[in-house]
Amino acid sequence: MLVVVSPAKKMDMTPVAGITATRPAFHGEAEELAQVARGLGAEGLQRLMKISPSLARLNAGRFAAFGTMDEKPAALAFAGDTYQGLEAGSLDPDEMAWAQDHLRILSGLYGVLRPLDAIAPYRLEMGSRLATGRGRTLYDFWGDRIARALKAQAAAVGTGVLVNCASQEYFGAVDEAALGLRVLTPVFMEDRGGAAKIVSFYAKRARGAMARFIIQNRLSDPASLLDFDTGGYAHAPELSTPGRPVFLRAHPAS
């Protein structure tokens, strides 16, 4: 099966040794978007992404230097909650090689990334209304290209199943009609006194842990997803629906 995750705003660009990076499939499109973003300047980026002036200046500098900055493999560069669950840095070489074929990271700037694809530091959320020659938003820009890339990779690894561990913002960029795959979207919930609730912080980390579970166990059978128990989660069939398996755990003590 193929599994997709979201990127992260937080990045760690500390260099890593002994890893051969690969080139993103949509590197040309990333350069095109970086050029558009560069034209907005710091003030335009601040309005576009509703970020602080300091963050806007940082990212204006990044877009201005795009193509000349040091790069790092995507799965090791992103450092948010999902990536704390994925723990890509502790995957052994065989696991990372399997992930390179079966894990994809959706990106507003790069479209679709493999774990070892080299990326520069950036911030550009998929939901950004960045106007280009293809439309008013990044969803317009990417159209069905992300879906077609995922479909082609699923065919390459011989699967008809995609496990969606990405957020709604990012999976919204996947044209499901063009994708043509069975989509399973795990849902992670916390039991708070008998009431099951989604807590964003924990759900993001659990999505990364699910991706790691798939990678380490080389999963191909969708039924095997239900064995996921990392962090104390357990499948909750009474809360699940077809295509949306729910995993529940007692809420961790704070």
C-alpha angles and dihedrals in degrees: 000000000000121000127198130198135180123253121243135241090221114075135184111203096178105140119254125206132218098029125113110216125213132217119257114247092230098042091130092054090049090055090050093051092045089055091052092047091047089059092060095064123204096302093050092049090049090056094041097053100023092235134146121276091250093052090046091054091047093053094042086058091048093052091045090055096039110141094028102061126099112267135209136193108278099234089054096041098055111078109175130117096287090054092050085060094043094049091192093176091067096051111112120236094264092050091048091049090053090047090052088064100035108031124072129183116209114220137184091216103033101029099214126011134191115218093256097043110125114241136178122230110274146144120217117136118212090237092060115124093227107163116220136160087277097057147296099296141037088252087061091046095053096039109166096333094100091051092048091050091051092046091051092050092047088054090048092056094039101245136128094192130088121189109210111212092155128105123261090253092060102034086052086074090063112091099218093196090057091041095062094189134120105258123209117188114193115211121206119204139177122225107227108181094322095318115109113217137170111238108195097215093052094039092055092051091047091053089057091046090052090053089051090048090054092048098046093046095040089228119200102155114077090213088066090067088073090068090068109128105153113143093010098298120145131187112264106202093181090063097039130096130191107289094012111074110187123216118197134189138171107271110260115250111256 
